[in-house]
Structures are given as C-alpha cells and as structure tokens.
Amino acid sequence: MNRKQKFCLWVGIAVIVLMGVIPPVQRTRSTSIFRGRGRTYKTIEYRFILDTRQGIVVSNLLVQWVVVSIITGGLIYAFKDDKPKDEQKQ
C-alpha cells in the first residue's frame, strides 16, 4: 500500500468515525404550542451522540457508511501502483 492509498484509507476511517459521533437523529416537531393541536412533522437532524434524546436513524447511518466505504475503496484502487514492488526498487 503506497502513501496515497494509506492517506485515503485514514481519511475514510476518520469520516466514518465522525459520522458515528454525529449521527442522524429523527425529531418530531409540532407547529402548535399545545400538544395534540396543530401539525406535527418529523425531521432528520445531525446531533452529537451524547446529546441525542430521540432515536438514531440507523438506516441512514448505514447508507452513509456504505457510500463512504465504496468511495474509499475506489480511491484506494485508483491510486494503486501498476508496477510490482520488485521493479519499483530498481
């Protein structure tokens, strides 16, 4: 693994960890001051993991992790050396 590949791998790992620390959270909001009146709707926000009072949207988080993993793998593959290691040292 060359230097560019290692850099891509570590950036990918850092992004995945950051996504785990600040996950998507579903919140229910109301347009009224009083409960039961007005319109309620759900939003997805990103919150610090220790500050989440409502549930983490695991499906969104998993999709994000898969996309970052695919991009990271593609970059690692794109930056691979074409020559074998024996020929590089000469």
C-alpha positions in Angstrom: 0.0 0.0 0.0 1.5 3.3 -1.0 1.3 6.7 0.7 -1.7 7.9 -1.3 -3.7 4.8 -0.5 -2.9 5.0 3.2 -4.0 8.6 3.2 -7.3 7.7 1.5 -7.8 4.8 4.0 -7.2 7.0 7.1 -9.4 9.8 5.7 -12.2 7.3 5.1 -11.9 5.9 8.6 -11.9 9.4 10.1 -15.1 10.3 8.1 -16.8 7.1 9.2 -15.9 7.7 12.9 -17.2 11.3 12.6 -20.5 10.0 11.1 -20.8 7.7 14.1 -20.1 10.5 16.6 -22.6 12.9 14.9 -25.3 10.5 13.7 -28.7 11.4 12.0 -31.5 11.7 14.6 -35.2 11.8 13.9 -37.1 14.5 15.8 -40.8 15.2 15.9 -41.8 18.8 15.8 -45.2 20.5 16.2 -46.4 23.8 14.8 -48.5 24.4 17.9 -47.6 25.3 21.5 -50.1 22.9 22.9 -49.7 19.1 22.4 -52.3 17.5 20.1 -53.1 20.6 18.3 -51.5 21.9 15.1 -49.5 19.9 12.7 -46.7 17.5 13.6 -43.9 16.5 11.3 -40.6 14.6 11.5 -37.2 16.0 10.6 -33.8 14.4 10.5 -31.0 16.4 12.1 -27.4 15.6 13.0 -26.6 15.7 16.7 -23.7 14.7 18.9 -24.1 11.1 20.0 -24.3 12.0 23.7 -26.9 14.8 23.0 -29.4 12.6 21.3 -32.7 12.3 23.1 -34.6 10.6 20.4 -33.7 7.7 18.2 -30.8 7.5 15.8 -31.9 6.7 12.2 -29.8 3.6 11.8 -30.7 3.0 8.1 -29.5 6.5 7.1 -26.3 6.0 9.1 -25.6 2.6 7.4 -26.2 4.0 4.0 -23.7 6.8 4.7 -21.1 4.3 5.9 -21.6 2.1 2.8 -21.2 5.1 0.5 -18.0 6.3 2.2 -16.6 2.8 2.2 -17.3 2.4 -1.5 -15.7 5.8 -2.3 -12.7 5.0 -0.1 -12.2 1.6 -1.7 -12.5 3.2 -5.2 -9.9 5.8 -4.3 -7.5 3.1 -2.9 -8.0 1.1 -6.1 -7.4 4.2 -8.3 -4.2 5.1 -6.5 -2.7 1.6 -6.8 0.7 1.2 -8.4 0.8 -0.6 -11.7 4.3 -1.9 -11.3 5.1 -4.8 -8.9 7.2 -3.9 -5.9 10.3 -5.7 -7.2 10.5 -3.3 -10.2 9.9 -0.2 -8.2 13.0 -0.6 -6.0 15.4 -0.6 -9.0 
